[in-house]
Amino acid sequence: MSAEGPLPPAAPRGRPGCLLVPVRTKTGIALLHDEGSGNAYDVRVKLTKEVLTIQKQDVICVSGSNPSANAPPSPSSPIANEPKYEKRWLDTLSVPLSMARISRCKAGTEKLRSSAFEVLALDGVSTGVLQFYTAQESADWLRAVSANISDLTLQNMKMANKCCSPCDQVVHMGWVNERLEGADSSQTFRPKFLALRGASFYIFSSPPVSTLDWVRAEKIYNLCEVLFKVHKFWLTDDCWLQANFYLGLHDFDLEDQRPYCFSVMVGHGKGHFFNVELGSELAVWEKSFQRATFMEVQRTGSKTYMCSWQGEVLCFTVDFAVGFTCFDSKTKNVLWRFRFSQLKGSSDDGKTRVKLLFQNLDTKQIEMKELEFQDLTAVLHCVHSFIAAKVASVDPAFVDSQSVARKYMCSN
């Protein structure tokens, strides 16, 4: 396989290739594969910052007689007027990369294509399956196309943020694949577009391109009440066990070939399971969720939930500056108050009841406070968000130290 320009340097041993800086423009040869008929033929692929163009080779007349010419050829120079033909690459399809997405899975299956992927435009137009001759070349092209899509998405975010208030800014958005559970316990993935904006986490079936589209999201969740979790990542099977052992992740499934996975747990114990195409994307989503959540915690300042204990209706407040406060919903009398640093442990029944263990600063004794909430999961996630944001405000290095994806990607 040939390509214009020198090949990029190979990644150092033991270091993920996704750390390389991708080339924004490039040209190369690929095999356009028709998975339906099984036919395949060479095409030239041209990448620019905004478009991925597919070119097919054709024979064209470059000089000599032209059947469509008005004047007949001169009989005195028959050789000079003989038509000359050349093989040239001609544009057959141009796919805009703005809001485009990449798919590496075979149609109708959950299996990853070998050294191949397709790019789908916002309107659904596809490049077709582009098969590359080596895994390294496929990875280089995948990173380059993904980087250009990310750059254009960032431009769209900046334009959208010009029309938004400071408290309603878009922090990050992009395509993922969501795992859906069928009635027969079967699993399938569907493309979804996620966005972190202001106080909310959005799930769309297609990207929002206008202001009105934001209210048409499939799901909208409060960022303070969701919990982001990295599940697994890596490209090759022989690295899975190593990566999961290093990270302490034991919930991986070798039958599932989708390597870059994360979940977002929401209220009432429910959640969404997603995957992305590159490890670098996973790291960006993890970092973006942390940033968006911390920003929202600081903007909100506090959140109050109705709760009960022994027949009494109470209010439980999580405050970024104060800590935890519980007060009577009717009289507003404060029953107890503790700072975040005084929380020494907790346990819950997985349904409605939680036990919070606080250390009394005067007696140094542990005091247990038991409460019941209608949506216990949302409250626990909120407590986690506020404590993490508080620690991050004191120790900026805390965010990076807690980043699972970045920890492994930068370990070597």
GIKA-V797747 format. One record per backbone hydrogen bond with DSSP energy under -1.0 kcal/mol. CO is the residue of the C=O (numbers start at 1). NH is the residue of the N-H. Records with the same first field share a line. If there is no record, write none. Layout:
# GIKA-V797747
CO->NH / NH
This chain:
# GIKA-V797747
2->29
12->15
16->19
17->20
26->47
27->4
28->45
30->43
31->131
32->41
34->38
39->34
41->32
43->30
44->55
45->28
46->53
47->26
50->97
51->48
52->95
53->46
54->92 / 93
55->44
56->90
58->88
60->86
63->84
66->69
74->77
77->81
79->82
81->65
84->62 / 63
86->60
88->58
90->56
93->54
95->52
97->100
101->120
103->118
104->113
106->109
111->106
115->132
117->130
118->103
119->127
120->101
121->124
125->121
129->33
130->117
131->31
134->138
135->139
136->140
137->141
138->142
139->143
140->144
141->145
142->146
143->147
144->148
145->149
146->150
147->151
148->152
149->153
150->154
151->155
152->156
153->157
154->158
155->159
156->160
157->161
158->162
160->163
161->164
165->168
169->198
172->196
174->194
176->192
177->275
178->190
180->188
182->185
186->182
188->180
190->178
192->176
193->204
194->174
195->202
196->171 / 172
197->200
199->223
200->197
201->221
202->195
203->218 / 219
204->193
211->214
212->215
213->216
219->203
221->201
222->225
223->226
227->265
229->263
232->261
236->239
237->240
239->243
240->244
241->245
242->246
243->247
244->248 / 249
253->256
259->261
260->276
261->231
262->274
263->229
264->272
265->227
267->270
270->266
272->264
273->179
274->262
275->177
278->282
279->283
280->284
281->285
282->286
283->287
284->288
285->289
286->290
287->291
288->292
289->293
290->294
291->295
292->296
293->297
294->298
295->299
296->300
297->301
300->302
301->320
303->318
305->316
307->314
308->372
309->312
312->309
313->329
314->307
315->327
316->305
317->325
318->303
319->323
323->319
324->338
325->317
326->335 / 336
327->315
328->332
333->328
336->326
338->324
339->342
340->343
342->359
345->357
347->355
352->373
353->349
354->371
355->347
356->369
357->344 / 345
358->367
360->364
365->360
367->358
369->356
371->354
372->308
375->379
376->380
377->381
378->382
379->383
380->384
381->385
382->386
383->387
384->388
385->389
386->390
387->391
388->392
389->393
390->394
391->395
395->398
397->401
398->402
403->407
404->408
405->409
406->410
408->411
